Amino acid sequence: MEDNTAHCILFLDANGIDGILVEAEGADYARKSQFIPNARAIIEANDITAGERQLHAELKAMADRIAELSHTGQQKFNFDDMLGDGDMKAMMIQAVAEMLDRREDLVEVRDHYLGMAGQSDFTVTAKPTQEMKRYCPLEIQAEPQIYETDWDAPYEDDLELIPSSCACGCEDEINAAIKKYSEPEEEYRGLMIYYNEDSPVNEKVVSAFPSVEVRNGELAGVLTCRLTEPLTDSEMVELKRWWEGQAADGFGESIEQKEIKTDAFGTIYVRFWNSSDNWQIEAEMTDTTDTADIEKEESLDMDGISM
């Protein structure tokens, strides 16, 4: 309690629209609770900026005018003709600027729309980033390169396991294949476009790109992440588990089915995940803001992650 105000937590249904309001009164359970119908609409209404409200009011007014004229027999309408006195572009720019200003990954957002051709409408300064790499062991298999007849062609069980220490020379060829098979929408954020959009991690982690890299004399899988601010312990665990899922079922499942041509071993297949007890994820942090060559290594006792 603060004066006569009770501080509560509103829990939302992940897939629905309703929620439950809880006031614990300092306890570790719900001392008081209340079902709140259509709770998601309350949150969404609170998230709308002044510019969005103004834009919504203008669009509603336009819809009302079109509906009114349709009852007079008019059937075809031109958007520009139906615009009111308001500058729709200015409203949209204001709304976007206000949305950007609420983001935690940006330092400064300035809206300087003047309506002049060739002039920028926004100035946006992003937070400096740190780089975090999450490493995992690879399982690399190659097709036998010599067989006498088609009957001798290898089956999946005939693939030869290539030690990671012997595959270091394939780094560039594997990375070229990963880039080739990536989706166009992954260009700027990498695999983060598939992350839970409601999680704070999605805003703190600007991008996450998978690749392979020679580390300690062996070729390892790596997810290179750019962060605007440090993750909490729980967020670090959340990101780790998500990368495990991507390595096993998402990105990893896709890339392991792709043939990769190499000079050293012919056709190979690369798995970012395997069921052995040796499979684990390790992380290293590198400050990329001003001192990109200085690597910071700390010890973090969390699910076998070393940072």
C-alpha positions as CSV (number, residue, x, y, z in Angstrom):
1,M,0.0,0.0,0.0
2,E,1.1,3.6,-0.7
3,D,-1.3,6.1,1.0
4,N,-4.7,4.8,-0.1
5,T,-3.4,3.1,-3.3
6,A,-3.0,-0.7,-3.4
7,H,-0.2,-2.0,-5.6
8,C,-1.4,-5.0,-7.6
9,I,-0.3,-7.3,-10.3
10,L,-2.5,-8.0,-13.3
11,F,-1.9,-11.5,-14.8
12,L,-3.0,-11.9,-18.4
13,D,-4.1,-15.1,-20.1
14,A,-1.3,-15.8,-22.6
15,N,-3.7,-16.8,-25.4
16,G,-7.0,-15.1,-24.4
17,I,-8.2,-11.6,-23.4
18,D,-9.1,-12.0,-19.7
19,G,-6.9,-11.6,-16.6
20,I,-6.7,-11.9,-12.8
21,L,-5.8,-8.9,-10.6
22,V,-3.9,-10.0,-7.5
23,E,-3.0,-8.1,-4.3
24,A,-0.7,-10.1,-2.1
25,E,-0.4,-7.7,0.8
26,G,3.2,-8.7,1.3
27,A,2.5,-12.4,1.3
28,D,3.9,-15.0,-1.2
29,Y,0.4,-16.0,-2.3
30,A,-2.7,-14.2,-3.6
31,R,-4.4,-12.7,-0.4
32,K,-6.9,-11.0,-2.6
33,S,-7.8,-11.6,-6.3
34,Q,-10.3,-10.5,-8.8
35,F,-11.2,-11.9,-12.3
36,I,-10.9,-9.1,-14.8
37,P,-12.8,-9.7,-18.1
38,N,-11.2,-8.2,-21.3
39,A,-8.1,-7.3,-19.3
40,R,-5.9,-7.3,-22.4
41,A,-7.8,-4.3,-23.8
42,I,-7.1,-2.4,-20.6
43,I,-3.3,-2.9,-21.1
44,E,-3.5,-2.2,-24.8
45,A,-5.4,1.0,-24.2
46,N,-2.8,2.1,-21.7
47,D,0.0,1.4,-24.2
48,I,-1.5,3.6,-26.9
49,T,0.3,6.9,-27.3
50,A,-1.3,10.3,-27.8
51,G,-0.2,10.3,-31.5
52,E,-1.9,6.9,-32.0
53,R,-5.1,8.2,-30.4
54,Q,-5.1,11.3,-32.7
55,L,-4.4,9.1,-35.7
56,H,-7.2,6.7,-34.7
57,A,-9.6,9.6,-34.3
58,E,-8.8,10.9,-37.8
59,L,-9.3,7.4,-39.3
60,K,-12.5,6.9,-37.5
61,A,-13.8,10.3,-38.7
62,M,-12.9,9.4,-42.3
63,A,-14.7,6.0,-41.9
64,D,-17.8,7.9,-40.6
65,R,-17.7,10.3,-43.5
66,I,-17.5,7.5,-46.0
67,A,-20.3,5.6,-44.3
68,E,-22.5,8.7,-44.3
69,L,-21.9,9.4,-48.0
70,S,-22.5,5.7,-48.9
71,H,-26.1,6.2,-47.8
72,T,-26.5,9.0,-50.4
73,G,-25.8,6.6,-53.2
74,Q,-22.1,7.3,-53.5
75,Q,-20.1,4.0,-53.9
76,K,-16.5,4.9,-54.9
77,F,-14.2,7.0,-52.7
78,N,-10.6,8.4,-53.0
79,F,-8.5,8.3,-49.9
80,D,-6.9,11.8,-50.5
81,D,-10.3,13.3,-51.1
82,M,-11.6,12.0,-47.8
83,L,-8.8,13.4,-45.7
84,G,-9.8,16.1,-43.4
85,D,-7.8,19.2,-42.5
86,G,-5.2,17.2,-40.4
87,D,-1.8,16.3,-41.9
88,M,-2.0,12.5,-41.9
89,K,1.7,12.1,-42.4
90,A,2.5,14.4,-39.5
91,M,0.2,12.3,-37.3
92,M,1.8,9.1,-38.3
93,I,5.3,10.4,-37.8
94,Q,4.3,11.6,-34.3
95,A,2.8,8.2,-33.4
96,V,5.9,6.4,-34.6
97,A,8.2,8.7,-32.8
98,E,6.3,8.2,-29.5
99,M,6.4,4.4,-30.0
100,L,10.2,4.6,-30.6
101,D,10.6,6.8,-27.5
102,R,9.2,4.1,-25.3
103,R,11.7,1.5,-26.4
104,E,14.4,0.5,-24.0
105,D,17.0,-0.2,-26.7
106,L,17.1,3.5,-27.9
107,V,18.8,6.4,-26.3
108,E,17.2,9.3,-28.1
109,V,14.4,9.8,-30.6
110,R,13.7,13.2,-32.2
111,D,10.8,14.0,-34.5
112,H,11.7,17.0,-36.8
113,Y,9.2,16.6,-39.6
114,L,9.0,19.8,-41.6
115,G,7.1,18.5,-44.7
116,M,10.1,19.2,-46.9
117,A,11.1,16.8,-49.6
118,G,14.5,15.2,-49.1
119,Q,14.7,16.0,-45.4
120,S,14.8,13.3,-42.7
121,D,11.8,13.0,-40.4
122,F,13.5,11.2,-37.5
123,T,16.8,11.2,-35.7
124,V,17.2,8.0,-33.7
125,T,20.2,7.1,-31.6
126,A,20.4,3.4,-30.5
127,K,22.0,2.3,-27.3
128,P,25.6,1.0,-27.7
129,T,25.8,-2.8,-27.8
130,Q,27.8,-5.6,-26.3
131,E,28.5,-8.8,-28.1
132,M,27.8,-12.2,-26.5
133,K,28.7,-15.5,-28.2
134,R,27.1,-18.7,-27.1
135,Y,29.1,-21.8,-28.2
136,C,28.1,-25.4,-28.6
137,P,29.9,-28.5,-29.9
138,L,29.2,-29.6,-33.5
139,E,28.6,-33.0,-34.9
140,I,30.0,-33.1,-38.5
141,Q,29.3,-36.1,-40.8
142,A,30.6,-36.7,-44.3
143,E,29.5,-38.9,-47.2
144,P,32.2,-41.5,-48.2
145,Q,33.7,-40.0,-51.3
146,I,34.7,-43.2,-53.1
147,Y,32.3,-46.1,-54.0
148,E,32.4,-48.4,-57.0
149,T,28.8,-48.6,-58.1
150,D,25.4,-47.0,-57.3
151,W,24.7,-50.0,-55.1
152,D,27.6,-48.9,-52.9
153,A,26.2,-45.4,-52.5
154,P,26.1,-44.5,-48.8
155,Y,23.0,-44.6,-46.7
156,E,22.5,-42.2,-43.8
157,D,24.0,-44.8,-41.4
158,D,27.1,-44.9,-43.6
159,L,28.1,-41.3,-43.0
160,E,31.5,-40.8,-41.5
161,L,32.0,-38.8,-38.4
162,I,34.5,-36.0,-38.8
163,P,36.2,-34.8,-35.6
164,S,35.7,-31.1,-35.0
165,S,39.4,-30.6,-34.7
166,C,39.8,-31.8,-38.3
167,A,37.0,-29.7,-39.7
168,C,38.5,-26.3,-38.9
169,G,39.4,-25.7,-42.5
170,C,35.7,-25.9,-43.4
171,E,34.7,-22.8,-41.4
172,D,34.2,-20.5,-44.4
173,E,32.3,-23.1,-46.5
174,I,29.9,-23.9,-43.7
175,N,29.3,-20.2,-42.9
176,A,28.6,-19.5,-46.5
177,A,26.1,-22.3,-46.6
178,I,24.4,-21.0,-43.4
179,K,24.1,-17.6,-45.0
180,K,22.8,-19.1,-48.2
181,Y,20.0,-21.0,-46.5
182,S,18.9,-18.1,-44.2
183,E,15.6,-16.4,-44.8
184,P,15.5,-12.9,-46.2
185,E,13.6,-11.6,-43.2
186,E,16.6,-12.7,-41.0
187,E,18.9,-10.1,-42.6
188,Y,19.0,-7.6,-39.7
189,R,18.0,-9.5,-36.5
190,G,18.9,-13.1,-37.5
191,L,17.0,-15.7,-35.4
192,M,15.6,-13.0,-33.1
193,I,12.7,-12.5,-35.5
194,Y,11.4,-15.8,-34.2
195,Y,11.7,-14.9,-30.5
196,N,8.7,-14.3,-28.2
197,E,7.8,-10.7,-28.9
198,D,6.4,-10.1,-25.5
199,S,9.6,-11.0,-23.7
200,P,12.0,-8.3,-22.4
201,V,14.8,-10.4,-23.9
202,N,13.4,-9.6,-27.4
203,E,14.1,-5.9,-26.9
204,K,17.5,-6.3,-25.1
205,V,18.9,-8.7,-27.7
206,V,19.1,-6.7,-31.0
207,S,20.2,-9.7,-33.1
208,A,21.3,-13.3,-32.9
209,F,23.1,-14.9,-35.9
210,P,24.2,-18.6,-36.0
211,S,27.5,-19.6,-37.5
212,V,30.6,-21.8,-36.9
213,E,33.9,-20.6,-35.5
214,V,37.3,-22.2,-34.6
215,R,37.6,-22.1,-30.8
216,N,40.3,-23.8,-28.8
217,G,41.5,-25.8,-31.9
218,E,38.0,-27.2,-32.7
219,L,35.2,-26.0,-35.0
220,A,32.3,-25.0,-32.8
221,G,28.7,-23.8,-33.3
222,V,28.2,-20.2,-32.2
223,L,25.2,-17.9,-31.8
224,T,26.5,-14.3,-31.9
225,C,24.2,-11.9,-30.0
226,R,24.2,-8.2,-29.8
227,L,22.8,-6.8,-26.5
228,T,21.8,-3.2,-25.6
229,E,22.0,-4.0,-21.9
230,P,22.9,-7.0,-19.7
231,L,20.4,-9.8,-19.2
232,T,19.2,-10.8,-15.8
233,D,19.9,-14.3,-14.6
234,S,16.5,-15.5,-15.5
235,E,16.6,-13.8,-18.9
236,M,20.0,-15.5,-19.5
237,V,18.5,-18.9,-18.7
238,E,15.5,-18.0,-21.0
239,L,17.8,-17.1,-23.9
240,K,19.9,-20.3,-23.3
241,R,16.9,-22.5,-23.4
242,W,15.6,-20.8,-26.5
243,W,19.0,-21.4,-28.3
244,E,18.9,-25.0,-27.2
245,G,15.5,-25.3,-28.9
246,Q,16.8,-23.6,-32.0
247,A,19.8,-25.8,-32.2
248,A,17.7,-29.0,-31.8
249,D,14.4,-28.2,-33.6
250,G,14.5,-24.9,-35.3
251,F,17.5,-23.6,-37.1
252,G,19.6,-26.7,-36.3
253,E,17.0,-29.1,-37.6
254,S,16.9,-27.2,-40.9
255,I,20.6,-26.8,-41.5
256,E,21.5,-30.4,-40.6
257,Q,19.4,-31.6,-43.6
258,K,21.3,-29.3,-46.0
259,E,24.2,-30.7,-48.1
260,I,27.3,-28.6,-47.6
261,K,30.1,-29.0,-50.2
262,T,33.6,-28.8,-49.0
263,D,37.0,-29.2,-50.6
264,A,38.4,-31.3,-47.8
265,F,35.6,-33.8,-47.1
266,G,33.2,-33.5,-50.1
267,T,29.6,-33.4,-49.0
268,I,29.1,-32.9,-45.2
269,Y,26.2,-32.4,-42.8
270,V,26.5,-30.2,-39.8
271,R,24.5,-30.7,-36.6
272,F,24.3,-28.0,-33.9
273,W,22.7,-30.3,-31.4
274,N,23.2,-33.9,-30.3
275,S,22.0,-36.1,-27.4
276,S,25.5,-36.8,-26.0
277,D,26.3,-35.8,-22.4
278,N,29.1,-33.6,-23.8
279,W,26.7,-31.2,-25.5
280,Q,26.4,-27.9,-23.6
281,I,26.3,-24.2,-24.2
282,E,29.0,-21.8,-23.1
283,A,28.9,-18.0,-23.4
284,E,31.5,-15.2,-23.7
285,M,30.9,-11.5,-23.5
286,T,32.8,-9.0,-25.6
287,D,32.3,-5.2,-25.3
288,T,31.7,-3.9,-28.8
289,T,31.0,-0.3,-27.9
290,D,34.4,1.3,-27.8
291,T,36.9,-1.4,-27.1
292,A,35.9,-4.2,-29.4
293,D,39.1,-6.1,-28.9
294,I,38.8,-6.4,-25.1
295,E,37.1,-9.6,-24.1
296,K,35.5,-9.8,-20.6
297,E,35.3,-13.2,-19.1
298,E,33.6,-13.9,-15.8
299,S,32.4,-17.0,-14.0
300,L,28.7,-17.5,-13.8
301,D,27.4,-20.6,-12.0
302,M,24.2,-21.2,-14.0
303,D,23.3,-24.4,-15.8
304,G,26.9,-25.0,-16.9
305,I,27.3,-21.6,-18.6
306,S,30.7,-20.0,-18.2
307,M,30.9,-16.2,-18.9
